[in-house]
Amino acid sequence: MTSSGLRFSIFSVLDHYPDGPRSVRQHYEETLENLVLAEELGFEAFWIAEHHFHEYGIVPNPAVFLAAASQRTSRIGLGVAVSALPFRNAVLTAEDYAMVDTLSGGRVHLGVGSGYLKHEFHGFRLTGDRKRERFDEGLDAIETLLAGKALDRDSEFVRAGDVTLNVQPVQEGGPPIYVAVLRREVAYHVGKAGRRMLSVPYASVTDLREVKGIVDDYARGWSEGGHAGPAPDIGFAFHGYVAETDEAARAEAETAFDTYASSRLYGKSAGWDEITSRGYCLFGGPESVRQRLDDMKGLGVRHIMLLTDFGGLAREKVQGSLGKFAKLL
């Protein structure tokens, strides 16, 4: 979905609340329903997060979920934001996403990251001090295999005996790969390396205006890296809820969002009042949301990944908001 120079996707963390009325199975089913609706409404892609050992997120293997989604849809992109590479066997990860790309007819978007939650590293009996090395080795191996090349390696973090994938991805050269960035200073290096990028401002900035620095640093790195053409659009994830008026949006979604905010395990967190005053959200009636979209576009944002299912928000509210958002575009 595009509108006035902006691209729109959906992103779901699948944060879960065991004391609430929705079971894990129901949550999966509702998310798949939302995904089908997002395709019907014309959104570009639907992204899901990977998390482990906590209700912070209930998709430990996004490839399994996206395989199911591939059989209910035919056009919408299917993205993971992100696969935490230090926790995964690189060869198996490449096989997983090659299969999903095949099942979906070439619709996979593969976001990758190095992980950041302490309980996940503890759960896998890993320390974070070498996560960058694990990430770099894993990503290189995954890219090699998804590009159809043989991998013969016996390094500290990747072991493979001259293998190629017996199921090749549909997309030539493999699915597009995006690197997740939480700190602004990393954006330059991702751009210089010539890689696509994802960012979640909620977890990394204190004011919407800081997004421009991320965009500019990434573009500068891309240029100084000597890569052809303009830098690709960064995928920016923003929480959103559209209702008939600003007051209605708050009445319908504030409690759910504050529940979500209180469950987050990273450092930067903000409830409804904070996130709206700081600007990095899309909450409100149609006019307010249109104005905020203009603000974001003015800062260089071109691809918005809309977080609409949060805090146990009821299915009818999530789907109603999606429909209202689509009418704005």
C-alpha positions in Angstrom: 0.0 0.0 0.0 1.4 3.4 -0.9 0.0 6.9 -0.5 1.6 10.3 -1.1 5.1 8.9 -1.3 4.6 6.6 1.8 4.6 2.8 1.9 2.5 0.9 4.6 2.9 -2.5 6.2 1.6 -4.1 9.4 3.8 -5.3 12.2 2.7 -7.5 15.2 4.8 -8.4 18.2 2.2 -10.8 19.4 2.6 -9.7 23.0 0.5 -12.1 25.1 -1.3 -11.9 28.4 -2.0 -15.3 30.0 -4.5 -13.8 32.5 -6.6 -12.3 29.7 -9.4 -14.0 27.8 -7.4 -14.9 24.7 -5.4 -18.2 24.6 -2.2 -18.6 22.6 -4.1 -20.5 19.9 -6.8 -17.8 19.7 -4.1 -15.1 19.5 -2.5 -17.0 16.6 -5.8 -17.3 14.8 -6.7 -13.6 15.3 -3.3 -12.6 14.0 -3.8 -14.7 10.9 -7.2 -13.1 10.4 -5.6 -9.7 10.7 -3.0 -10.7 8.1 -5.7 -11.8 5.7 -7.5 -8.5 6.3 -4.3 -6.5 5.7 -3.9 -8.2 2.3 -7.5 -7.4 1.4 -7.0 -3.7 2.4 -3.8 -3.5 0.3 -1.0 -3.3 2.8 2.4 -4.1 1.4 3.6 -6.7 4.0 2.8 -8.2 7.4 5.7 -8.6 9.7 5.9 -10.6 12.9 8.5 -10.6 15.7 10.6 -13.5 17.2 10.8 -13.8 20.9 11.5 -16.6 23.4 10.7 -17.7 27.0 8.3 -14.9 27.9 4.9 -13.5 27.0 6.7 -10.4 25.6 6.1 -12.2 22.3 4.7 -15.7 21.5 6.4 -16.5 18.2 9.6 -18.4 18.9 9.9 -19.5 15.2 8.4 -17.0 12.8 9.0 -19.3 9.8 6.4 -21.7 11.2 3.8 -18.9 11.5 4.6 -17.4 8.1 4.3 -20.8 6.5 0.7 -20.9 7.8 0.1 -17.4 6.6 1.4 -18.2 3.2 -1.4 -20.7 2.7 -4.1 -18.1 3.6 -2.8 -15.3 1.4 -1.5 -14.8 -2.1 -0.1 -11.3 -2.5 1.0 -9.7 0.8 4.6 -9.8 1.8 5.5 -12.0 4.8 8.2 -10.6 7.0 10.1 -11.4 10.2 11.3 -8.5 12.3 13.5 -10.0 13.3 15.2 -13.4 13.3 17.6 -13.3 16.2 20.7 -14.9 14.6 22.8 -15.6 17.7 20.1 -18.1 18.9 19.8 -20.0 15.6 21.7 -22.5 13.5 22.5 -20.5 10.3 22.0 -23.5 8.0 18.6 -24.4 9.4 17.5 -20.7 9.3 18.4 -20.5 5.6 16.4 -23.7 5.0 13.4 -22.4 6.9 13.1 -19.2 5.0 13.8 -20.8 1.7 10.9 -23.1 2.3 8.6 -20.3 3.3 9.7 -18.3 0.2 8.8 -21.3 -1.9 5.4 -21.9 -0.1 4.5 -18.2 -0.5 5.6 -17.9 -4.1 8.4 -15.5 -3.3 7.0 -13.2 -0.7 9.4 -13.4 2.2 11.2 -10.4 3.8 13.9 -11.5 6.2 14.7 -9.1 9.0 17.7 -10.1 11.1 19.1 -8.9 14.4 21.6 -9.8 17.1 19.1 -10.0 20.0 18.8 -7.6 23.0 16.8 -9.2 25.8 18.8 -10.6 28.7 16.4 -13.4 29.5 16.6 -14.8 26.0 20.4 -14.9 26.1 20.2 -16.5 29.5 17.7 -19.0 28.3 20.0 -20.2 25.5 23.0 -20.2 27.9 24.7 -17.5 25.9 26.3 -14.2 27.0 25.9 -11.1 25.0 29.5 -10.2 24.8 30.1 -12.0 21.5 26.7 -11.6 19.9 28.0 -9.4 17.1 30.5 -12.1 16.0 27.7 -14.7 16.1 25.5 -12.4 14.1 28.0 -11.6 11.5 29.0 -15.2 10.9 25.4 -16.4 10.8 24.3 -13.7 8.4 27.2 -14.4 6.0 26.3 -18.1 6.0 22.6 -17.4 5.5 23.2 -15.0 2.6 25.6 -17.5 1.0 23.0 -20.3 1.1 20.0 -18.2 0.1 21.9 -17.0 -2.9 22.2 -20.6 -4.1 25.9 -21.0 -3.3 27.6 -23.8 -1.4 28.7 -23.3 2.2 31.8 -25.1 3.5 32.8 -23.7 6.9 34.1 -24.9 10.2 34.3 -21.7 12.2 33.5 -21.0 15.8 29.8 -20.2 15.2 29.0 -21.8 11.8 29.7 -25.4 10.9 28.7 -26.8 7.5 30.3 -29.4 5.3 30.1 -28.1 1.7 26.3 -27.9 1.6 23.8 -26.2 -0.7 20.0 -25.9 -0.1 18.0 -28.6 -1.6 15.0 -26.2 -1.6 16.0 -22.9 -3.2 14.0 -19.7 -2.6 11.8 -18.4 -5.3 13.2 -14.9 -5.2 16.4 -14.7 -7.2 19.4 -14.3 -4.9 17.2 -15.0 -1.9 14.6 -12.9 0.1 15.5 -9.3 0.8 17.4 -9.0 4.1 17.0 -6.2 6.5 19.1 -5.4 9.6 17.4 -4.2 12.7 18.8 -1.1 14.4 18.0 0.2 17.9 20.9 2.7 18.2 21.2 5.7 15.9 25.0 5.3 15.6 24.6 1.9 14.0 22.5 3.3 11.1 25.5 4.8 9.4 27.4 1.4 9.4 24.4 -0.5 8.1 24.0 2.0 5.2 27.8 1.9 4.5 27.6 -1.9 4.3 24.8 -1.5 1.6 22.1 -3.3 3.7 18.4 -2.6 4.1 17.3 -1.5 7.5 14.5 -1.7 10.1 14.0 0.5 13.2 11.6 0.7 16.1 11.6 4.4 17.3 9.5 3.5 20.4 12.5 1.5 21.7 15.2 3.9 20.7 14.2 7.6 20.6 12.6 10.1 23.0 11.1 12.4 20.3 9.9 11.8 16.7 12.3 14.5 15.4 15.2 12.1 16.3 14.1 9.9 13.4 15.6 12.4 10.9 19.0 11.7 12.3 18.6 8.0 11.8 17.4 8.6 8.2 20.3 11.0 7.5 23.0 8.8 9.0 21.8 5.8 7.1 21.7 7.7 3.8 25.2 9.2 4.5 26.6 5.7 5.1 25.0 4.4 2.0 26.5 7.2 -0.1 29.9 6.9 1.4 29.8 3.2 0.9 29.6 3.9 -2.9 26.4 2.0 -3.4 24.4 2.7 -6.6 21.2 4.8 -6.4 19.5 6.3 -3.4 19.4 4.5 0.0 16.5 2.1 0.3 13.5 3.1 2.5 14.0 2.3 6.1 11.1 0.3 7.6 10.0 2.3 10.7 7.6 0.6 13.1 5.1 3.0 14.8 2.2 2.1 17.0 -1.2 3.2 15.6 -4.9 3.2 16.4 -7.4 5.2 14.3 -10.9 5.9 15.5 -13.6 8.5 14.6 -12.0 11.2 16.8 -8.9 11.7 19.0 -11.1 11.2 22.1 -12.6 8.0 20.8 -9.1 6.6 20.0 -8.0 7.3 23.5 -11.1 5.8 25.1 -10.8 2.6 23.0 -7.1 1.9 23.0 -5.4 3.7 25.9 -5.8 1.0 28.5 -4.5 -1.7 26.1 -1.5 0.4 25.0 -0.5 1.2 28.6 -0.8 -2.5 29.4 1.6 -3.1 26.5 4.0 -0.4 27.6 4.1 -1.8 31.1 5.0 -5.3 29.8 8.0 -4.1 27.7 11.4 -5.3 29.0 13.8 -2.8 27.3 14.9 0.5 28.7 12.9 3.1 26.7 9.2 2.8 27.3 6.3 5.2 27.3 2.6 5.1 27.9 -0.2 6.8 25.9 0.5 10.3 27.2 4.2 10.1 26.6 4.1 8.6 23.2 1.5 11.0 21.9 3.4 14.0 23.2 6.7 12.8 21.8 5.1 12.2 18.4 6.3 8.7 17.5 2.9 7.1 17.1 -0.2 7.3 14.9 -3.0 7.5 17.5 -6.2 9.6 17.0 -8.9 10.5 14.6 -8.4 10.8 10.8 -7.2 14.4 10.8 -4.7 13.9 13.6 -3.3 10.8 11.9 -3.0 12.5 8.6 -1.1 15.4 10.2 1.3 13.0 11.9 1.9 11.1 8.6 2.9 14.4 7.1 5.2 15.1 10.0 6.9 11.7 9.5 7.2 12.2 5.8 8.9 15.5 6.4 11.5 13.7 8.5 12.4 11.3 5.7 10.2 8.4 6.7 9.0 6.5 3.6 8.0 3.0 4.9 5.7 2.7 7.9 5.2 -0.6 9.7 2.0 -0.1 11.7 1.8 -1.8 15.1 -2.0 -2.1 15.7 -2.4 -5.2 17.9 -1.0 -4.5 21.4 -1.9 -5.0 25.0 -4.6 -7.6 24.4 -6.7 -5.1 22.3 -9.9 -6.8 21.2 -10.0 -8.2 17.7 -12.9 -6.0 16.5 -11.0 -2.9 17.6 -7.8 -3.9 15.8 -9.6 -4.8 12.6 -11.8 -1.6 12.8 -8.7 0.5 13.2 -7.0 -1.2 10.2 -10.0 -0.5 8.1 -10.1 3.2 9.1 -6.4 3.5 8.5 -6.7 2.1 5.0 -9.3 4.8 4.2 -6.8 7.5 4.9 -4.4 6.3 2.3 
